[in-house]
Amino acid sequence: MATLLRPPDPTDAPFFHDGLPSDILDTLQKEEALRGERFAWFMHWILYGLVLVFLLVVHFVQHSMVGTWGLALLCIPIAINGFVSRSVLAKRPLPWLRYVYTFLDLTFLTVYNGLDTYFNSTLTPVTTATLLIYPVILFMSALQHDRRLIVLATLYCALMMNILFAFAYPCFDNAIASKLVCGNIECQVYRTGYILLLGGLLLIFPSTLSRLLRKQKDLFEQNMEQFALAHHDTLTGLANRRLFTRFLEKILPLARRHRNQFAILYMDLDGFKSVNDTKGHDAGDQILQEVASRLLSVVRDSDLVARFGGDEFVVIAQRIEGREGARILAGRILSSLHAPFLIQSDQIHIGASIGIAIFPDDADEGERLIQLADDALYHVKKHGKNSSAFPDPPSTFQ
């Protein structure tokens, strides 16, 4: 079965930082090929086990030389399957393995049926090998989603089948062969056509998988766009209040369980309104976009930056080291915003006021943390701006 693309979790902030990988389709196709390779490896252990039991019966019960030769031949594919086990289980792809499997299977089958034809019956191996076993080998090659492998396996299968028939044909009893379709040359042509037709039909496997994955990729990208519209600010690309709330709800139980601290930094830009009034809303939008970019540059991938609207921004800083760690992060944010903004060939200076609340030191509920951070922000705006403060009791610093 093809791997289905799962819609993104809107609370997974790093995912939205990275975006959709451009080579995701190729990656999924390689994963499916690797899954087919592992399935083929597993099925070969089952098949080799069944063949081993069969050959032991032929050797010890029927006392036939075919069993002896078959056991000797079987040692080669079993050894190869054991040799590649470590790489297959470790999910390290071996591009040559699928070709070796196909070559070994078809060669082993043809040689064994040739021995069976020589020592036992001249008619039965030709029919059973063609109608029962060769198609199984072709189907296993198709599971690895390699069109070139399917073509090579089909052609090699037809070649081996006809070599086997050509080897057995001179040994046919004409009186019996004339009454059985398995000894008829015209029927051998039909059987060859059957193998070629089967191989052609199996070529649909990789094409169908590619179409399915392309469709899944298109649907996945549409889902991402819908998630982005619903959970991100259209101007800055940052998370909006909805995504912020979901992210906070997600990390709260984890923080409680692992006793981790995190900080909410609630900020408001200083001097932004005057920029809008003097330079216009286009200049204000450019500043908001640049502020978003600077905020993302100073936080970690595990943190979340959200825009609540207007010039209000909120950061959730995970696994913060108490108030000191939050103070350092707030200082980096203030420093990044202290640099002038180049708007319409003019250098514009703005600042920011930041209120900080720490989980669980200040509160252990999401709404309460936001409220405390907002209260601390109000204190900063009232007492000088361009600085930060903690709640209860507020204490400002530069």
N, C-alpha and C positions, 0 to 999 in steps of 0.2 A: 504493500500500500504506500501511496505517496505521502510524504510528510506535509501536513497541512500548516499553513502559516497562521500563527495565532495573533489576533489583534493585539496591539500594544497595550500594556497596562499604563493608564495615564498617570499613575503615581510613581512610575519608574523614571525619575528625572534624568539619569545619565543616558537613557535610551533616546530621549528627545534632544539631548545635546549632540549625540553622535549621528542621529538621523538614520535613514534606511540604507544599508550597505548596497553599493552599486552592483556587487557581484553575488547578490543573494541567490539568484536563480542558478548560477553555476555551482554555488555551494550546495544547494539542495540537491541538484542532480548528482553531484559527487557523493553526497551522503546516501542517496538511493542506490548508487552503484556499489558503494561500500557495503550497504545492507544486503544487497544481492550477493556480493562476494562472500559475506559471512554466512548467508543462508546456503550458498553452494558448498562452502566448506563443511557446514554441519550436515547437509544432505549426503555429502561424499562419505562421511564417517558411517552414516546409516547404510548407504549402498555398499560400501566396502565390507561392512560387517555382514550384510546379507549374502554378498558374493562369497565371503570367506566361509560361512556356514555351508553354502551350496557346494563349494569346491572340496571342503572337508568330507562331505557326504560322497561326492563323486570319487574322491581319492580312497577313503577308507571303507566305504560300503560297496561301491561299484567296482573298486580296484581298477579304475581307468587311468590311463596315462594322461588323459585330458585334465583330470584333477590335479595331477602332479605338476604339469606345465602351468596350469592356471594359478596354483599356489605360488609358484616361482615368479610369474608375471605380476601377481597382486602385490608382492612385496614392494615394487617400485612406487605405485601410486600411494600406498599406505605410508611409505617413508616420506614422500613429498608432502602429503597432507599433515603429517606430524611435524615436519620441518617448518611449515608456515604457520603452525597453530599460534605461536607466540605473537607474531605480527598481526594476525587476524583478530585475536582476542584483545589486543592492545589498540585496535582500530587504526592500524597503520596500513594504508592501502598498498597493495603490491600489483602494479599495473600488468605485470607479465603473468600473474597467477591465473587469470581467467583463460588465457590462451593455452597455458600449460595444462590446465584441467581438461579443456576441450580436446586437445591433441592426445593426451594420455587416455581419456575415456574412449574416444573413437578408435584409437590404435589398439588398446587392450581388448575392446569388444571384437574388433575385426580379427585380430590374431587368435583370440580364444575360439571364435566361431570357425575360423579356418582349421584349427586343431580338432574341433568337434566334428567338422566336416570330414577331415582326413581319417580320424580314428573311429567315428561312429556313423552318423547319418549324413547324407549328402544334401538332403532337402530341408529338413526341419530348421537348422540354424539360419538358413537364408531368409526364411519367412519370419521367424520369431524376431530375429535381430532387426529386420527392416520395419516391421509393423509395431513392435513393442518397445524396443530399447533405444534405437536411434532417435525417435521423437522425444524421448525423455531427456536425452543429452542436449538436444536442440532447445528444449524448453528451459533447461537450467542455464544455458548460455544467454537466453533472452532475459532472464531475471537480473542480469548485470547491466542492462540498459546500455549496451555498447553495440551500435549498428554494425560496425566493422567486424566485431566478434561473431555476430549472428550470420553475416554473409560468409565469413571464413568457415564457420562451423557447418553451415549448410552445404557449401561446396565440398568441404573435406568429407562430410558425412556421405554425400552422393558418391564421391570417389571411392571411399572405403567400401561402401555397399556394393559397388560394381566390381571392385577388385575381388571381393569375397565371392560374388556370383561367378566371375570369370574363373576363379580357382576351383569352384565346386562344379561348374557346368560339365567339364569333361568326365567327371566321375558319375554323372547321372545315369541311372538305368533308363534307357529310352522307353522301355515298355511302361515303366511307372511314371516317368517325367511327362510323357505325352498326355497323361490323364490328370496331372496336377498342375495348377496354375503357377505354383512356386518354381517349377522347372521350365517355364516358358519364357523365351527371350522377350517377346512382346510385353508380357506382364512385368518383366524386369524394367522395361522402359516406363511403364505406368508407375511402378514403385519409385523409380527415380524422380518422375514428375511429381509424385506425391510428396517426397522429401523436399524438393525444391519449392513446391507450393506452400508447404508447412513453414519453411524458412522465410518465405516472403510474407506470410501472414504474421509471423513473429516479429517482423520488422515494425509492426504497428506499435509494439510495446514502448520502445523509446520515444516514438513520435507522440503517442498518447500521453506519456509522462511529461514530455516537454510542454505540450499544450495545456495540460492540467496545471503545471507549475506556473506557466505564464499567466493563466487565468487567476490562479491563487495570488500571484504577485500583484496583478492589477487590483484585485479586490482588497489586498492587504494595504496597498498604497491609498486606495480610496478610504479605507477605514482610518488610516493614519491622518489623512486630510480632515476627516470628520472629527477625529479626536482632537486634532490641533485647533480646529475652529471652536470646538466646545470647551477646551481646557487651556487655551493659550490666548494671550493678549495679541490682537491682530497687528498692533503698531510695533511692539518691541519683540514679539516672539516669546516673551517670558510666560511662565505659568500665570493663570488668572486666579481669582479667589476660589473658584470651584476646585481646581487642581490642588491649590494650596491646602484647602480643607481636607481633601482626600489623602493627600500626602501626610498631613499631620495626624489624621486618624490611623494611618498605616504605621507610623513610627512610634506612636505613643505606647501601644502594648509591647512592642519590641524593647523600647527603652525601659519600661517597667520590669520586663522579664530579665533583661540583662543588666539592669541598674546602670544604664548609660545616661549621661547628661547631654542635653542639646539646648541650643539657644534660639530664641526668636528675636530677630532684630527688625524693629519696625521703624522705617525712616521716611522722612518728608524732606523734599528739596527746599533749600533756602534761596530765595531770590528768583525762583522760577516764574512766579506770576508777573514780575516786572519784565521778564524776557518776552513772555507772551504779549504783554501790553505794548512793548516798544518795537519788537521785531516781528511779531505776528505768530500765528499758530504753526506755520510751517517751520519756523526756527525752533519753536517749542518742541515740535515733534522730533526734529533732528537731535535736540538735546536729550530727550527721553530715550531715543534709540542709542545714543552714545553712552548714556548712563547705564542702560541695560548691558551694553557690551563691557563696560568697565567693571560692573558688578560681577558678571560671569567670569571675568579674568582673575578676580581675587578670591573667589570661593572655590571649594573643592567639587569634584564631580558628584560626590554623595550629597551635597547640599542642594537646596532648592531656592531659587530666586523668583519671586512673584511680583506682579504689579497689581495693586488693588484698585487702581484707577487714578486719574489725575497725575499728581507727582508723588504718590505714595507707593513705596516699595517695601517688601517684606522678605527677609532671608531666614530660612531654617538651616542652622548650622548643626550638623549631627556630631555626636561624640566630641563635644567641646570640653575643654579642661577648665570647667568652672568659670567664674567671673573673669579670671585673668585671661583665659583663652578667648572669651567673648570680647573682652576689651581690646585684645590684640587684633582680632578680626575687624572690629569696628574702626580701629585706627587705620587699618589697611584700606577700608572702604572710604574713609574720610580723605585719606591721602590720594586715592585714585580720583576722587571727585574734585580735589583741590586744583588739579591741573586745569588750565584754561580750555574752553571749548571753542573751536574755530567754526563760527557760523557766519555765513555770508561775508567772508573775508574779515570778520571782526572776532577778536578774542573776548569771550564771555566767561565770567567767573561766577560760579554758584557754589553753594555749600550744601550740607545736609545735617539734619538733626536726627539722632537715632535713639530710640528707646529699646532697652534690652531686658528680656525676662528669661530666666534659666529654669529648665526642668531638671530635677524636681525641687530645686532650692526655693524658687519663688512660688511655684504652684505645680500641681500634678494633673491638671486638666487643661485641655487645649484652649477652650474659650477663655478660661481665666488667665492663661499665659498671654494670649493676645491682648486682653484687656489691660494687664499690667504693663506690657510693652507699650501700649498706646498711652497709658497714663505717664510712663516715663518719658515718652516722646513729647507729650504736652508740657512736661516740666522743662525739658531742654528748650523747646520753642519759647517758653516764658522767661527763661533765664539765660539768654545770650545766643542761642542757636549754634550751629556748626560744631557740635560736640555730642557726647553720648551720656546716657544715664541709666542706672538700674533703679528698680522700684523699691519702695518700702524699706528704709527711707531713701528717696532719690539721692544719688551722689554723682555729680557731674565730673567729667574729666575731659581734657583736650586730647 
